[in-house]
Amino acid sequence: MSSSSMSVAAVAGLVGLSFAPAFLSPGLSQGSQVTLRGASAPAQGQVGSSAASVTSIGLLGTAAVAVAAAARPTARTRKAVTCCAFDPASQVGATKPFGFFDPMGFSKNCTEQEWNKLHGAEIKHGRAAMMGSLGLTVQSIYKLPGYENVPPGLGAQW
């Protein structure tokens, strides 16, 4: 909002608040005030003070808003937003002294979702390779019943 439109709004608010007593209960402005049963009636000087205090508080509030709006700078400056691009080299697994190892460049221009897919596939294939090497080791040491005469290693194929 520009400062001229803020000033117009402040003036309109002040004019509107000057008519606030017209919208109060007619009994309050003429000297009769409603009291609770058993309560004493207020003194005569206090009857019209409520309408005046509402109007004066409203005027002071509107003036404070107008002053605050006028003191506010008109040109807004936006803060710079830094974009944190995904860096695979900062993920778990890049350790010293070797650092990040990607000789084929699969993760050169990948997003975080693509990285998570590649990382999960690498873990899955690594586990399958470990089970295969464990299977080869166990087969050369332990023979199942009925297979005692089968030669170990590649000799079993021929």
HELIX and SHEET records of a PDB file:
HELIX    1   1 SER A    3  SER A   18  1                                  16    
HELIX    2   2 ALA A   20  PHE A   23  5                                   4    
HELIX    3   3 PRO A   26  SER A   29  1                                   4    
HELIX    4   4 GLN A   44  GLN A   46  5                                   3    
HELIX    5   5 SER A   49  ALA A   71  1                                  23    
HELIX    6   6 PRO A   88  SER A   90  5                                   3    
HELIX    7   7 GLU A  112  ILE A  141  1                                  30    
HELIX    8   8 GLY A  153  GLN A  157  5                                   5    
END                                                                             
